[in-house]
């Protein structure tokens, strides 16, 4: 009996990212395409209002940059900008 080791995340991630990057939208089954659209709209529907509800986040990012933080080392905050 052969045992299979559970793949580590770093082993499967390249396969998933390649599949996602190389799969054309037209190749998706219609129910999947609709679900993807709704997921994107749902995400944007949360990000846009939330970014307006957290004005202090922009100030905190500015303080970080002014204190010597590098823009290139910070993660992009969706709805706020880089």
GIGI-V247979 format. One record per pair of residues at least 12 apart in sequence whose ideal C-beta (glycine too) atoms are under 7 Angstrom apart, sorted by sequence separation. I is the first residue (numbers start at 1). J is the second residue. D is the distance in whole Angstrom. If there is no record, write none. Layout:
BEGIN
i:I j:J d:D
i:I j:J d:D
END
This chain:
BEGIN
i:61 j:80 d:7
i:57 j:77 d:7
i:58 j:80 d:6
i:57 j:80 d:6
i:51 j:79 d:3
i:50 j:79 d:6
i:51 j:80 d:6
i:47 j:78 d:5
i:48 j:79 d:6
i:47 j:79 d:4
END
